[in-house]
């Protein structure tokens, strides 16, 4: 265990302070008076509840004195006085609970609004991050970071605002009561107990937080392995790897089990230590009260009152241990989430960037250089002009950079050198939203949402009518197939569209893009995963789809691009040939060589 005085501890506290400061604007937002009013009302209810709780033990103690005959009042008043004090005691307890619950009701809307705002902001930020970031992160781990972070904010709001502050107020009131109504020795015991309790809790909790972080990491790893295995269910079956996957998952869970056991053991240590400190203080204070009664300086009512005030300390301090542990854990979870929010998006719009204005759809690459890794260049000065309405195919061996051109066009990445323009506008100077709206993509493997066919086609344009969706499906030659299904367009396609064949998924993807109706079309090896017959049918749909549009086709199978207006051959990131199919065959160069290889296959 390390003390809180280390430099690491200081840095950690600074980081946690920054996290708390980041949450505060959500609770006290500018321009939203209703949130501030609710927060003030909730805090007022809580203060009133604590003040009522401060008076409650006094009613109880006086009622005991009245019943025990230690009150100076007349006998006939004793019963009436005790009854009145007892009623006051019950009423005060009820009012304390009532104001506490009223505080929760008033603040609930503020808390839920804050969680919704932070959750939405995190979700939007994850989508804004670059492709480079997402391909290096695990989706399951990312979702856990988001989930735990939002829950951490919820806990922090609920307990930090309405537990720590009120607890401090309650402790102060009890200390005042001990000095005002009893003796300074009572106060000394309580102060020593509180200081010892807080010190012990903080030291052990720091140790537990490190264990908990290890447990979180193991949980994240196990969760990722489970998701990865389920997403690749068919592959697991193909290789009879069920036991291998189970063993892999079990190893991850074994790590989680080990960390979880450490967490449980440490919880036992901290609970026992806290109980020892509190109960020792309780016994000492009660003994002091007993000695006072024996010496004739106190009453039985005083004994009861002291006990009631000590109970007001015992319960909150026990709760403080839980709250502090959970707040520390929440801060760990929130640090991961806010670290995610602080992750800069690699590709961003320039301030005041205008929307892309597509007049014809001319795409121009001028001396484009790009590298995913600085030590390995992918594109080495590629220059290419694609006139409006033409179909240009980009071919080449794997690793030549053809798919990279498609990613740069969609601005998943920015070029390292040179420029990429559409109708003379550098795509780095326009908004990403307008750029994405102008480009339709049909990828090699169309991934669908686990929803209906209608939803997946309509994803191309959110405001599309049912008739427009069906028209797009007809143009993609999938309408008849959909209508043959028992549920028609309401048929659920399964996760990633696994209930449909490859050709059916591609047609849904084509219909989705047709519905979007973009002026520029990017076909990224859109038929390479299909059988020859299906490929031929879909190729006709793609050719029809390209009419009147600028089409960039990235192809592996050369037979699918013989119709192109121009074919560009890439080799090691450079353009080595370009021309029509017949021209390139006549040249007997690199393209002709690739053509002969595929014919022989």
Steps between C-alpha positions, in 0.01 A plus 500: 500500500628846413420808700321793350812714544682354201545699181287240321223564753525876446480460123206265540315750720566775247360280221193421710448868580504574128238229443273647770541848349401357161176363646397819683395695185251225424340548846512882488462569126502849353167623372292223661342665803265210571796272573649749746164555672448127546852456638453784754159364607641148537790623714260711711284194568809309605618770742152518656500121540836510680390781732188303590718195557716708735198575723358146500726345773414788735126417482584134561725568801251739665221247450709236681571741787131583527405132518780411744383766747808715468297794367417779752138523368195386691399134473182568300708694250763228471290267290369784285851643457649161409220437251551841340877451483455154353263638237752776424773235470294296253397807304861620470615160374218500243584854388868410468416208270245710311741784421772249403267329254376835368861590425538179297181569304602858420853407393405190296431697180831687530692174545330325210551800271869504589543129429318532169713799397832334590397168345395670176817709491715189545307308235533785251870541576567130441338532157707813430830322565702390201504159340861461614385524861217250458706234328747507791231479771280209602129575465403298809758680712388837364136433591602398852701821547195703394258297715713514816582867449135606478414288806794664680357844428162386633654381824715811537202731459279306737745448783752780475239776484251347742713282727844647565381860561202407718715247686749774588211719619362217710838429662544869581152519656565192713832642618326827591234306692764307695668822615178694560304234688765269644879514542813580292631146561215364289608729219863392532412132466277571199760715323775241553267225373402701191861586413612140553207367300560734207877433495453122513228511231708710261817292537326165452280634222803619299626142514157367404466738206816359341360149546164612360667650194673167440163328534346745248780427252445125537123543465550708185734238355257215572209697356695577183596135452136398541377757245779416258419130518125551456548734204711229337258219586521340156880503496505333841272227365701456179813415697330311782650752741225514761722356772789721393279808527361381833853449632601846374201655673564299816859629520368856482236423763766340722685833499176675588428246775842558656455878499141470626613284793762760593227763489278291727779429749594866518133586554497272804810674638358849457158410640648343814743788555226759465269309735777474759566877500133597515399248765801588716393866491138404573598292805729773638234773465229282654734415791563871555122551515462212750766654727320837479171339607670314787658827615157668497594740220280336236167333445379190323362735236853635446624143449228440240568835330875431481429157354265654240761757398765228474266304274479812283879474466534121469262459205636792295861397562426145391329652197798731450727197460272360231455838331872576498582159354236536231594860421863396457391218271265732315786743446712217356218409260436864414870560437487238225184653351623859513834381365299370206326837468838674502618280213538737208333401175771459236275641225315821589312771314679831469333788690229649282541234231233528226294212366622320189330631185484221243439643154612203291689257716852537359753330728866597481805361677810717474834353611333318790730349763377296795631257762322325788841464659769765433752225430287339228362717220180375333438763231802666339389800299182370336339741252167416343214686333148357489263714287134538603280204409788267412573157644864453597627170632806471723674163495821354630646233722421483870681776686529723193287770667172477308273466806695781667385736225138418590565570868667831416208598276256443786748679726547224750857633490660818371768487232860540617584705193334630185127558471170321442230719343139470385395759243806701591429502876761344727313247711697617806341844465135388505284344770523125541121469515452660158787290358349177632157599367648538149659154493326164493703194593433135419768306691629149447298370794181691572438493875136541603339602827313237698168648394250467215579509128291819484715666767825396331402632158347817648831560678613654171269796559323558829201685351428247225143379454399134477438544127851642449653209694315250283603687182865477608457129574352445154793683338737276698300194386418383853133605529363167375719306743387718791135458411546121494594505870221437756551840664604685184679825572446443874732197494782530755839434340689387813822633643722639222238369252593135554149375411554614140737358240796701376320597180185601688698714740678669209169577332369654823820705510450610138137593570612699804753693291250552216259650751775737612534607135855641519674673206821304564512125542779293653492125435761343724542144365121478521470157335823323593336297777225363275467200274528552123127486423403731785788729411374526141147589614619757753749644253209590273333677793820688574542609136141626495562670832801687358309663215533879525741477795874522546601147591827384653528123497767331706528150360689178542314300235586667169200344326275734698654822365547441127209741441678788681574822309853485635705251696784613727764248602676554834826335593667562838311827546567644155299520176678281248234479227164646407261472207204296379494123528583454133780760511664336800474152350663634185785651705581153633619650827411448866123497444529249215711280728236513778228429242679191373555375855131529581399336171727206573341467846 
